[in-house]
Amino acid sequence: MKPIISLSPHVHGGDSVQKNMYGVCIALLPALLASLWFFGLGAAIVLVTSVISCVFFEWSITKFLLKRERTTITDGSAILTGLLLGFNLPSNLPIWIIIIGALAAIGIGKMTFGGLGCNPFNPALVGRVFLLISFPAQMTIWPVVNQRLAYVDAETAATPLSVMQRAIAEGDPGILSELPSLKEMLIGATGGSLGEVSAICLLLGCLFLLWKKIITWHIPVSILGTVALLACVMNVCSPVYANPLQVLMSGGLILGACYMATDYATSPMTHRGQLIYGVAIGVLTVVIRNWGSYPEGMSFAILIMNGFTPLINMYCKPKRFGEVTAK
């Protein structure tokens, strides 16, 4: 939130934690509906389990471990963490694994550091990476879309990111012909995590966040622009690399750039710092995607740069109010 310094009287702007948290939840509704349409029962089970588990763990940790009289489950942050965690999971993930992920997200990623606003790392991504490292087999099996009544027995297939990585590993550009069309990737008719399949729904939600001034353009544009530029250069240098549009609409790039990298507590405060932060996330994502062990690098890139946020804030300080700059 940008502070406005002026003479009295001061008028409250109406901004609040609850308003911003529920605003992001509203922005995620198009992607949520898309996930329910394409994955059906599995998406509903995963999202409901994730949200309820996150809310429960925040309430229980606040009440019984931290022994605070007032809980924070009504501010919307636990609900948002549950949604984002669910969006980063496959639609056939067993319930017990989802609950473990919610415990890691809230217990390790958030409440360990004191709760909302004190966490240095994005809680939903802490939960996702914890599950990815602990249960790699279950977390890298992706159901095919349009199996609306299937859950644990859903048919699985390769995702666009795994196809891209295989083409690079084998040095065969012909493998890229297995990628879905740009239209399918835009509307979401492709495999992947619940919240990464429909690029158009995610972008609609991002426009809502920009319109409501919940986020600014600096982080999403710097991440997406950096990835697009690097993807364009690599595609020109070698045909084994996919074209920039396919890269931008694959995996959790848009979800991470618009909804998780922009988290207030874990991102830089100044616009210059946000641009540095976004460019670094874009570079790390491209490096991990193309030459790392995991097809998706967005989660790791954001968490790494979350750790650098205090350093960025230290070197990208705004000018003090009333300070005279030396000539």
Secondary structure, DSSP 8 states (H G I E B T S, - for coil): -------SS-------HHHHHHHHHHHTHHHHHHHHHHHTHHHHHHHHHHHHHHHHHHHHIIIIIS--SS--GGGSHHHHHHHHHHHTS-TT--HHHHHHHHHIIIIITTGGGTSTTT-SS-HHHHHHHHHHHH-HHHHT--B-SS-TT-STT--B---HHHHHHHHHHHT-GGGGGGS--HHHHHHT-S-S-TTSS-HHHHHHHHHHHHHTTSS-SHHHHHHHHHHHHHHHHHHHH-TTS--HHHHHTSTTHHHIIIIITT-GGGS-SSHHHHHHHHHHHHHHHHHHHHHSSSS--HHHHHHHHHHHHHHHHHHS----TT-----
